Amino acid sequence: MGVSALRHGRRPVTLKELEVVYRRDGVAFERVAGAIVGDEKFGCDAVHDAFVQALRHRDRFRLDTPVEASVWRFVIGEARKRRARSVRGTQPRAGSATDRANARRDTPGPATRARAGTAMEALDPPETRTLDKLVPLGPQPTHWESVIDAATANRKRWRWLVRAVAVAGVAVAAGASAAALAWSFGGGAHGTVLQRAAATLGDGPVLHFVIRSGWGGALIDLKTGSRKHLYATEEFWYERGGRIHEVSRFAGVAQGDATYSADRRSSLNRKLGSLVTRYRQALRDGSALVLERDVVEGHQVYWIRVDSEMLPDARNRLHNWAHDVAVSKETFEPVAVREMRDGKPGPNGNSIVLKAESVPKGKGNFARMQRDSSGLPVKIAWTGFLTPSEAGAVLGRPALWAGHSVAGLDLARIWKDERGEGYNRKSGRWAKTYTGVTFFYGTLDDNGDPASSRNTSGAATPMPFVQVSESRTLDSLFQRVVTNYSPPAGSILVFDARIAVMQKDGLYLALDASSEGVLLAAARTLERVPSSKTPPSSGSPSIRGPSV
């Protein structure tokens, strides 16, 4: 490629890049091409010739376009040509990729090349069951060499490509590519990476995964300031042909659960869904692809491509979405899951796999948890202008406060909190009721509500504040972010730097603030409200009601 191509936004694509795309997305290419042509065999022809064209014009790929997106244009173009021939009654040439596709179907190997995500019941169990019993394998069957042969058929015209093939070390002889990543790192004494990864899951019909989610909070020691991050976990139980049971937990405490069918994409995160429903199948049917070596959470790993498909974004632009699983180089057990868009990691990063196993039928957990307040009528109300002593009366014990002021913010109002769930229309009563109080430090507007300021664009933003809500019960309506969990006394759990939960002196507390600094200042200052017999300090602000 010369300077002219660079000037026009072009770049050369290496043989290795095209080979990786061919092995990784070949099944998806054939499926789409077959749908366009209307014949699966002719679709294989279209994919073959599309890659031949891509090889011959590999110096014309755009700089600003992913390689797989450019290849999709070749595939769709060739498929449309064959569709037009079919309409005119012209048959494709004989002896091309159609025959090779038939030969491939007669070749001993995986019973199906269906992409990951199809029914798991159709899969035959592997011949080997454990890592120690896995036998060495030769290179997996491939037709990449036939693409190269076709692209280099006219040696006089494509002599430069022959030289490039020799330099790249892509040999037609069997076994030459066994050391490449796309060959699943060869055989070895215990089988390929894909075989050993499949063996770690076992053969039980029920799959069980525990995954560390990306969301969580910082557990802060109020004395030392030391921090430790706590993450939520998602537990999945999946039986082939059955439903998925998902349980969310935080610090070991259940936050909620749900059951749904495996094809309900809206219920299951695509990234986690690839691990739960597709990973083992892709390892067994050969559609998985070993991509590269890496280091994740201190572990040497292999990244394995589970699935890949072209999907539109909000602007209806096609992107290549793919899902990968990292397996330990030592144990071959899953370590992490990631989502890729056009070859780049997704914004949520990696999800860490804490457990991956299969269990016998009847040993899975598919029972729903007891129903909580979700779906039931609930009420949350803040009313009144209480004094500190009246707040203690509502709680039935002395309340906690940060004094008359904290971090330059004056105590402006004390609310009574009322929470209820399970309203009975006939009796007009709530099945369960809870009470608490909230101390608000900051500025109030004329209605006695927290004041907001307007920025230059006219949007309302809260002014500096901190509020401390207190309750004697840890009910599901009291806290934000997490339910039924409060960190040990002496610490505070902070989410997004502005929301926190803690407990002190027998009370559960939920804090909201305009900044983490103000939030921590209030948490460290909390103490019992002095007895009403103790006179207030001079100059302390008074708590007022709304102006009239």
C-alpha positions as CSV (number, residue, x, y, z in Angstrom):
1,M,0.0,0.0,0.0
2,G,1.4,3.4,-1.0
3,V,1.1,6.9,0.3
4,S,-2.0,7.5,-1.9
5,A,-4.0,4.9,0.0
6,L,-3.1,6.4,3.4
7,R,-4.0,9.8,2.1
8,H,-7.5,8.5,1.2
9,G,-8.1,6.9,4.6
10,R,-7.2,3.4,3.7
11,R,-5.0,0.8,5.5
12,P,-3.7,-2.7,4.8
13,V,-5.4,-5.5,6.7
14,T,-3.1,-8.4,7.8
15,L,-3.9,-12.0,6.9
16,K,-4.1,-12.8,10.6
17,E,-6.8,-10.1,11.1
18,L,-8.9,-11.7,8.3
19,E,-8.3,-15.2,9.6
20,V,-9.5,-14.3,13.1
21,V,-12.7,-12.8,11.7
22,Y,-13.2,-15.8,9.4
23,R,-12.9,-18.3,12.3
24,R,-14.7,-16.2,14.8
25,D,-17.7,-15.0,12.8
26,G,-17.9,-17.7,10.0
27,V,-21.1,-19.2,11.3
28,A,-22.8,-15.9,11.6
29,F,-21.7,-15.0,8.0
30,E,-23.1,-18.2,6.7
31,R,-26.4,-17.9,8.5
32,V,-27.0,-14.3,7.2
33,A,-25.8,-15.1,3.6
34,G,-27.9,-18.2,3.5
35,A,-31.0,-16.2,4.6
36,I,-30.3,-13.6,1.8
37,V,-29.7,-16.2,-0.9
38,G,-32.4,-18.5,0.3
39,D,-30.2,-21.6,0.3
40,E,-27.8,-22.6,3.1
41,K,-25.3,-24.2,0.7
42,F,-25.1,-21.2,-1.6
43,G,-24.7,-19.0,1.4
44,C,-21.5,-20.9,2.2
45,D,-20.4,-20.2,-1.4
46,A,-21.1,-16.5,-0.8
47,V,-19.0,-16.4,2.4
48,H,-16.1,-18.2,0.7
49,D,-16.0,-15.8,-2.2
50,A,-16.5,-12.8,0.1
51,F,-13.3,-13.6,1.9
52,V,-11.5,-14.3,-1.3
53,Q,-12.4,-10.7,-2.4
54,A,-11.4,-9.4,1.0
55,L,-8.0,-11.0,0.7
56,R,-7.5,-9.7,-2.8
57,H,-8.4,-6.1,-1.7
58,R,-7.0,-6.2,1.7
59,D,-5.1,-2.9,1.1
60,R,-8.4,-1.0,0.6
61,F,-10.0,-1.3,4.1
62,R,-11.0,2.0,5.6
63,L,-9.1,3.4,8.6
64,D,-12.2,4.4,10.5
65,T,-14.2,1.1,10.1
66,P,-13.7,-2.2,12.0
67,V,-12.4,-5.1,9.9
68,E,-15.5,-7.2,10.6
69,A,-17.8,-4.4,9.4
70,S,-15.9,-4.2,6.1
71,V,-16.1,-8.0,5.7
72,W,-19.8,-7.9,6.3
73,R,-20.1,-5.6,3.2
74,F,-18.3,-8.2,1.2
75,V,-20.5,-11.0,2.5
76,I,-23.7,-9.2,1.9
77,G,-22.6,-8.1,-1.6
78,E,-21.7,-11.7,-2.6
79,A,-25.0,-13.0,-1.2
80,R,-27.0,-10.5,-3.2
81,K,-25.1,-11.6,-6.4
82,R,-26.1,-15.2,-5.8
83,R,-29.7,-14.1,-5.0
84,A,-29.8,-12.4,-8.3
85,R,-28.4,-15.4,-10.1
86,S,-31.1,-17.6,-8.4
87,V,-33.8,-15.3,-9.6
88,R,-32.5,-15.5,-13.2
89,G,-32.2,-19.3,-12.9
90,T,-28.4,-19.4,-13.1
91,Q,-26.8,-21.9,-10.9
92,P,-23.5,-21.1,-9.1
93,R,-20.4,-22.7,-10.4
94,A,-19.8,-26.3,-9.4
95,G,-17.0,-27.5,-7.3
96,S,-16.6,-24.4,-5.2
97,A,-17.5,-23.8,-1.6
98,T,-20.7,-25.8,-1.9
99,D,-18.8,-29.0,-2.2
100,R,-16.5,-28.0,0.6
101,A,-19.5,-27.2,2.8
102,N,-20.9,-30.7,2.1
103,A,-17.5,-32.3,2.8
104,R,-17.4,-30.4,6.1
105,R,-20.7,-31.7,7.2
106,D,-19.5,-35.2,6.5
107,T,-16.3,-34.7,8.4
108,P,-16.2,-36.3,11.9
109,G,-16.4,-33.7,14.5
110,P,-19.0,-31.5,16.3
111,A,-22.6,-32.6,15.5
112,T,-23.6,-29.1,14.7
113,R,-22.1,-25.7,13.9
114,A,-25.1,-23.7,15.2
115,R,-23.9,-20.6,16.9
116,A,-23.9,-20.4,20.7
117,G,-27.4,-19.7,22.1
118,T,-29.3,-22.5,20.4
119,A,-31.0,-25.4,22.2
120,M,-28.6,-27.2,24.5
121,E,-30.6,-30.5,24.4
122,A,-29.4,-31.1,20.9
123,L,-25.8,-31.4,22.0
124,D,-24.2,-34.8,22.4
125,P,-22.1,-35.3,25.6
126,P,-18.3,-35.2,25.0
127,E,-16.5,-38.5,24.9
128,T,-14.2,-37.4,27.7
129,R,-15.4,-36.3,31.2
130,T,-12.4,-35.0,33.2
131,L,-9.2,-33.0,32.5
132,D,-7.0,-36.1,33.1
133,K,-8.9,-38.2,30.6
134,L,-8.9,-35.7,27.7
135,V,-6.9,-37.0,24.8
136,P,-4.6,-34.9,22.5
137,L,-6.2,-33.5,19.4
138,G,-4.8,-32.4,16.1
139,P,-5.7,-29.1,14.5
140,Q,-9.4,-28.4,14.1
141,P,-10.7,-28.8,10.5
142,T,-10.5,-25.4,8.6
143,H,-11.3,-24.0,5.2
144,W,-9.2,-20.9,5.6
145,E,-6.6,-22.5,3.3
146,S,-9.1,-22.9,0.5
147,V,-9.8,-19.2,0.7
148,I,-6.1,-18.5,0.4
149,D,-5.8,-20.9,-2.5
150,A,-8.7,-19.2,-4.3
151,A,-7.2,-15.8,-3.7
152,T,-3.8,-16.8,-5.0
153,A,-5.0,-18.8,-7.9
154,N,-3.7,-16.3,-10.5
155,R,-0.1,-16.3,-9.2
156,K,1.1,-13.9,-11.9
157,R,-1.3,-11.3,-10.7
158,W,-1.3,-12.1,-7.0
159,R,2.4,-12.9,-6.5
160,W,2.6,-10.3,-3.7
161,L,0.0,-12.2,-1.8
162,V,1.9,-15.4,-2.1
163,R,4.9,-13.7,-0.6
164,A,2.8,-12.2,2.2
165,V,1.4,-15.7,3.0
166,A,4.9,-17.1,3.2
167,V,6.1,-14.2,5.5
168,A,3.1,-14.6,7.7
169,G,3.8,-18.3,8.2
170,V,0.3,-19.3,7.1
171,A,1.1,-22.8,5.7
172,V,-1.4,-25.0,3.9
173,A,0.2,-28.1,5.4
174,A,-1.8,-29.6,8.3
175,G,-0.6,-28.8,11.7
176,A,1.2,-25.5,10.8
177,S,-1.4,-23.4,12.4
178,A,-1.8,-25.6,15.5
179,A,0.2,-23.1,17.6
180,A,-2.0,-20.1,16.7
181,L,-4.6,-18.7,19.0
182,A,-7.3,-19.4,16.5
183,W,-6.5,-23.1,16.6
184,S,-7.5,-23.2,20.3
185,F,-3.8,-23.4,21.2
186,G,-3.4,-26.9,19.8
187,G,-3.8,-30.3,21.5
188,G,-1.2,-31.1,24.1
189,A,-1.3,-33.8,26.8
190,H,-4.7,-33.0,28.0
191,G,-6.6,-31.6,25.0
192,T,-7.3,-28.1,23.7
193,V,-8.1,-25.0,25.7
194,L,-11.8,-25.3,24.7
195,Q,-11.9,-29.0,25.7
196,R,-10.3,-28.4,29.1
197,A,-12.6,-25.4,29.7
198,A,-15.6,-27.5,29.0
199,A,-14.4,-30.3,31.3
200,T,-14.2,-27.9,34.3
201,L,-18.0,-27.4,34.1
202,G,-18.8,-31.1,34.2
203,D,-21.8,-32.8,32.6
204,G,-24.6,-32.0,35.0
205,P,-27.8,-30.8,33.4
206,V,-28.1,-27.8,35.8
207,L,-25.6,-25.0,35.4
208,H,-24.8,-22.8,38.5
209,F,-22.9,-19.5,38.3
210,V,-22.1,-16.8,40.8
211,I,-20.8,-13.6,39.3
212,R,-19.5,-10.4,41.0
213,S,-21.4,-7.5,39.5
214,G,-19.9,-4.1,38.7
215,W,-22.0,-2.1,41.2
216,G,-21.2,-1.8,44.9
217,G,-20.1,0.6,47.6
218,A,-17.1,1.7,49.6
219,L,-17.0,0.5,53.2
220,I,-15.2,3.2,55.1
221,D,-13.8,2.9,58.7
222,L,-15.0,6.1,60.4
223,K,-11.9,6.2,62.7
224,T,-9.1,5.4,60.3
225,G,-10.7,6.3,57.0
226,S,-9.6,3.0,55.4
227,R,-11.7,1.8,52.5
228,K,-12.8,-1.5,51.2
229,H,-15.0,-2.0,48.2
230,L,-18.0,-4.3,48.5
231,Y,-19.7,-5.7,45.4
232,A,-23.0,-7.2,44.7
233,T,-23.3,-10.7,43.3
234,E,-25.7,-12.3,40.8
235,E,-26.4,-16.0,41.2
236,F,-27.8,-18.0,38.3
237,W,-29.4,-21.4,38.1
238,Y,-30.1,-22.7,34.6
239,E,-31.4,-26.1,33.4
240,R,-31.3,-27.0,29.7
241,G,-34.7,-26.3,28.2
242,G,-35.9,-24.8,31.4
243,R,-36.0,-21.5,33.1
244,I,-33.4,-19.3,34.8
245,H,-33.5,-18.4,38.4
246,E,-31.5,-15.2,39.2
247,V,-30.8,-14.1,42.8
248,S,-29.2,-10.8,43.6
249,R,-27.2,-10.4,46.8
250,F,-25.2,-7.8,48.6
251,A,-22.7,-8.8,51.2
252,G,-24.4,-12.2,51.3
253,V,-27.8,-10.7,51.9
254,A,-30.5,-11.4,49.3
255,Q,-31.8,-8.3,47.6
256,G,-34.3,-10.0,45.3
257,D,-34.8,-12.7,42.7
258,A,-36.6,-13.5,39.5
259,T,-37.3,-16.5,37.2
260,Y,-37.7,-16.2,33.5
261,S,-37.1,-18.2,30.2
262,A,-33.6,-18.1,28.7
263,D,-34.8,-16.3,25.6
264,R,-36.0,-13.2,27.5
265,R,-33.1,-11.0,26.6
266,S,-34.7,-8.0,28.4
267,S,-34.5,-9.8,31.7
268,L,-31.0,-11.1,31.4
269,N,-27.9,-9.0,30.8
270,R,-26.4,-10.0,27.5
271,K,-23.0,-10.3,28.9
272,L,-24.0,-12.6,31.8
273,G,-26.5,-14.4,29.5
274,S,-23.6,-15.5,27.2
275,L,-22.0,-17.2,30.2
276,V,-25.1,-18.7,31.7
277,T,-26.8,-20.0,28.5
278,R,-24.2,-20.2,25.8
279,Y,-20.8,-20.8,27.2
280,R,-20.8,-24.6,27.7
281,Q,-22.6,-25.1,24.4
282,A,-20.1,-23.0,22.4
283,L,-17.2,-25.0,24.0
284,R,-18.8,-28.3,23.0
285,D,-20.0,-27.5,19.4
286,G,-16.8,-25.8,18.4
287,S,-18.2,-22.4,17.7
288,A,-16.1,-20.8,20.5
289,L,-12.8,-19.3,19.6
290,V,-9.7,-18.7,21.7
291,L,-8.6,-15.1,21.0
292,E,-5.7,-14.1,23.2
293,R,-3.7,-14.3,26.4
294,D,-4.2,-11.7,29.1
295,V,-4.1,-11.0,32.9
296,V,-7.4,-10.6,34.8
297,E,-7.6,-10.2,38.6
298,G,-4.0,-11.4,38.8
299,H,-4.7,-14.6,36.8
300,Q,-3.1,-15.5,33.5
301,V,-6.1,-16.2,31.3
302,Y,-7.2,-17.1,27.8
303,W,-10.0,-15.0,26.4
304,I,-12.6,-17.2,24.6
305,R,-15.2,-15.7,22.1
306,V,-18.6,-17.2,22.9
307,D,-20.8,-15.4,20.4
308,S,-20.8,-12.5,18.0
309,E,-23.5,-10.8,16.0
310,M,-24.3,-7.6,14.2
311,L,-26.9,-5.4,15.9
312,P,-28.1,-1.9,15.3
313,D,-27.7,0.9,17.8
314,A,-30.2,3.7,18.6
315,R,-29.4,5.4,15.3
316,N,-29.9,2.1,13.4
317,R,-26.1,1.8,12.7
318,L,-24.8,-1.8,12.7
319,H,-22.1,-2.7,15.3
320,N,-20.4,-6.0,16.0
321,W,-21.4,-7.1,19.5
322,A,-19.4,-10.0,21.0
323,H,-19.2,-11.7,24.4
324,D,-16.0,-13.2,25.7
325,V,-15.2,-15.4,28.7
326,A,-11.7,-15.5,30.3
327,V,-10.5,-18.8,31.6
328,S,-7.6,-19.4,33.9
329,K,-4.4,-20.6,32.2
330,E,-3.8,-23.0,35.1
331,T,-7.2,-24.4,36.0
332,F,-9.2,-23.5,32.8
333,E,-12.1,-22.4,35.0
334,P,-14.0,-19.2,34.1
335,V,-12.5,-16.0,35.6
336,A,-14.3,-13.1,34.0
337,V,-16.9,-12.1,31.4
338,R,-16.8,-9.1,29.1
339,E,-18.8,-7.5,26.3
340,M,-17.1,-6.1,23.2
341,R,-18.5,-3.6,20.7
342,D,-16.6,-3.2,17.4
343,G,-13.6,-4.8,19.1
344,K,-13.5,-2.5,22.1
345,P,-14.5,-3.4,25.7
346,G,-17.9,-2.2,26.9
347,P,-18.3,0.6,29.5
348,N,-19.2,-1.7,32.3
349,G,-15.8,-3.5,32.2
350,N,-15.4,-7.1,33.3
351,S,-17.7,-9.1,35.5
352,I,-15.8,-11.5,37.7
353,V,-16.9,-15.2,37.9
354,L,-16.8,-16.5,41.5
355,K,-18.2,-19.9,40.9
356,A,-19.0,-22.0,37.8
357,E,-20.2,-25.6,38.0
358,S,-22.9,-28.1,36.9
359,V,-25.0,-30.1,39.3
360,P,-27.3,-33.2,38.9
361,K,-30.9,-32.8,38.0
362,G,-33.0,-31.9,41.1
363,K,-30.1,-30.2,42.9
364,G,-30.6,-26.7,41.5
365,N,-32.3,-23.9,43.3
366,F,-35.4,-22.8,41.3
367,A,-37.6,-21.9,44.2
368,R,-38.6,-18.2,44.4
369,M,-37.9,-16.2,47.6
370,Q,-40.7,-15.1,49.8
371,R,-42.5,-12.1,48.3
372,D,-41.3,-8.8,49.6
373,S,-42.9,-5.3,49.3
374,S,-42.4,-5.2,45.5
375,G,-45.7,-5.2,43.8
376,L,-47.6,-4.3,46.9
377,P,-49.1,-0.9,47.7
378,V,-46.6,1.1,49.7
379,K,-46.5,4.6,51.2
380,I,-43.6,6.8,52.2
381,A,-44.3,10.2,53.8
382,W,-42.3,13.0,55.5
383,T,-44.4,15.3,57.6
384,G,-44.2,17.9,60.4
385,F,-41.6,20.2,62.0
386,L,-40.3,18.4,65.0
387,T,-38.0,19.5,67.8
388,P,-35.0,17.3,68.7
389,S,-36.8,16.0,71.8
390,E,-40.0,15.3,69.8
391,A,-37.9,13.3,67.4
392,G,-36.9,11.1,70.3
393,A,-40.5,10.6,71.3
394,V,-41.3,9.4,67.7
395,L,-38.5,6.8,67.9
396,G,-39.3,5.9,71.5
397,R,-35.6,6.5,72.5
398,P,-33.1,9.4,72.1
399,A,-32.4,10.3,68.5
400,L,-29.0,10.9,67.0
401,W,-27.9,14.2,65.5
402,A,-24.8,16.1,64.2
403,G,-25.5,19.1,66.5
404,H,-27.0,22.4,65.6
405,S,-24.7,22.6,62.6
406,V,-22.2,20.5,60.7
407,A,-19.8,21.3,57.9
408,G,-21.1,24.9,57.9
409,L,-24.7,23.8,57.4
410,D,-27.4,24.6,60.0
411,L,-30.0,22.2,61.2
412,A,-33.1,23.5,59.3
413,R,-35.8,20.9,59.8
414,I,-36.7,17.6,61.4
415,W,-39.3,15.4,59.7
416,K,-41.4,12.5,60.9
417,D,-41.0,9.5,58.5
418,E,-44.0,7.2,58.0
419,R,-43.8,4.1,55.9
420,G,-46.4,1.4,55.2
421,E,-46.9,-1.6,52.9
422,G,-49.8,-3.9,52.1
423,Y,-52.8,-1.5,52.1
424,N,-56.2,-3.2,52.7
425,R,-59.0,-1.2,51.0
426,K,-61.8,-2.8,53.1
427,S,-60.3,-2.0,56.5
428,G,-58.5,1.1,55.4
429,R,-55.4,0.0,57.2
430,W,-51.8,-0.9,56.3
431,A,-50.6,-4.4,57.0
432,K,-47.2,-3.1,58.2
433,T,-46.3,0.4,59.3
434,Y,-42.9,1.9,60.4
435,T,-41.9,5.3,61.7
436,G,-38.7,7.2,61.9
437,V,-37.2,10.7,61.8
438,T,-35.0,12.7,59.4
439,F,-32.7,15.6,60.4
440,F,-32.0,18.0,57.5
441,Y,-29.0,20.4,57.5
442,G,-29.0,23.0,54.8
443,T,-31.3,25.7,53.3
444,L,-35.1,25.5,53.0
445,D,-37.3,27.3,50.6
446,D,-40.4,29.3,51.5
447,N,-42.5,26.0,51.6
448,G,-40.1,24.4,54.1
449,D,-38.7,22.1,51.5
450,P,-35.0,21.7,50.6
451,A,-33.9,24.6,48.5
452,S,-32.5,24.3,45.0
453,S,-30.4,26.7,42.9
454,R,-30.6,27.3,39.2
455,N,-27.5,27.0,37.0
456,T,-26.8,29.0,33.8
457,S,-28.9,26.6,31.7
458,G,-31.9,26.9,34.1
459,A,-31.6,23.4,35.5
460,A,-32.3,23.0,39.2
461,T,-29.4,21.7,41.4
462,P,-29.6,21.0,45.1
463,M,-27.7,23.4,47.4
464,P,-25.2,22.0,49.9
465,F,-27.0,19.8,52.3
466,V,-26.9,16.6,54.4
467,Q,-29.8,14.7,55.8
468,V,-29.8,11.9,58.3
469,S,-32.7,9.5,58.5
470,E,-33.1,7.2,61.5
471,S,-35.2,4.1,62.2
472,R,-35.3,1.3,64.7
473,T,-36.3,-1.2,62.0
474,L,-34.3,-2.2,58.9
475,D,-37.4,-2.6,56.7
476,S,-37.3,-2.7,52.9
477,L,-38.7,0.8,52.5
478,F,-36.1,2.5,54.7
479,Q,-32.8,2.5,52.8
480,R,-31.8,3.3,49.2
481,V,-29.6,1.2,47.0
482,V,-29.5,-1.9,49.3
483,T,-32.2,-3.5,51.5
484,N,-32.0,-5.6,54.7
485,Y,-28.3,-4.8,55.1
486,S,-26.3,-2.4,57.3
487,P,-22.6,-2.4,57.8
488,P,-20.9,-3.1,61.1
489,A,-21.0,-0.3,63.7
490,G,-18.0,2.0,63.4
491,S,-18.2,1.9,59.6
492,I,-20.2,3.5,56.8
493,L,-21.1,2.1,53.4
494,V,-21.0,4.9,50.7
495,F,-22.6,4.6,47.3
496,D,-21.7,7.1,44.5
497,A,-20.1,9.4,47.1
498,R,-23.5,10.9,48.2
499,I,-25.6,8.1,49.6
500,A,-24.7,6.0,52.6
501,V,-26.0,3.6,55.2
502,M,-24.7,2.8,58.7
503,Q,-25.8,1.9,62.2
504,K,-25.0,3.4,65.6
505,D,-26.3,3.1,69.1
506,G,-29.0,0.7,68.2
507,L,-30.4,2.8,65.3
508,Y,-30.2,2.3,61.6
509,L,-29.2,5.4,59.6
510,A,-29.5,6.4,56.0
511,L,-27.6,9.5,54.9
512,D,-27.9,11.7,51.8
513,A,-25.6,14.6,51.1
514,S,-24.4,17.0,48.4
515,S,-20.8,15.6,48.7
516,E,-18.9,12.8,50.3
517,G,-17.0,15.2,52.5
518,V,-20.2,16.6,54.0
519,L,-21.6,13.1,54.4
520,L,-18.6,11.8,56.3
521,A,-18.4,14.9,58.5
522,A,-22.0,14.3,59.6
523,A,-21.4,10.6,60.1
524,R,-18.4,11.2,62.4
525,T,-20.2,13.8,64.4
526,L,-23.4,11.9,65.2
527,E,-24.3,11.6,68.9
528,R,-27.4,11.4,71.1
529,V,-29.6,14.4,71.3
530,P,-29.0,16.0,74.7
531,S,-31.7,15.8,77.3
532,S,-34.4,18.6,77.1
533,K,-33.2,19.7,80.5
534,T,-29.9,20.8,78.9
535,P,-30.1,24.4,77.7
536,P,-29.3,24.9,74.1
537,S,-26.0,26.7,73.2
538,S,-26.2,30.4,72.6
539,G,-26.7,31.4,69.0
540,S,-28.0,28.0,68.0
541,P,-30.5,28.3,65.1
542,S,-34.2,27.6,65.6
543,I,-36.2,25.2,63.6
544,R,-39.0,27.0,61.9
545,G,-42.0,26.1,59.9
546,P,-42.8,27.4,56.4
547,S,-43.5,31.1,56.0
548,V,-47.0,32.3,55.4
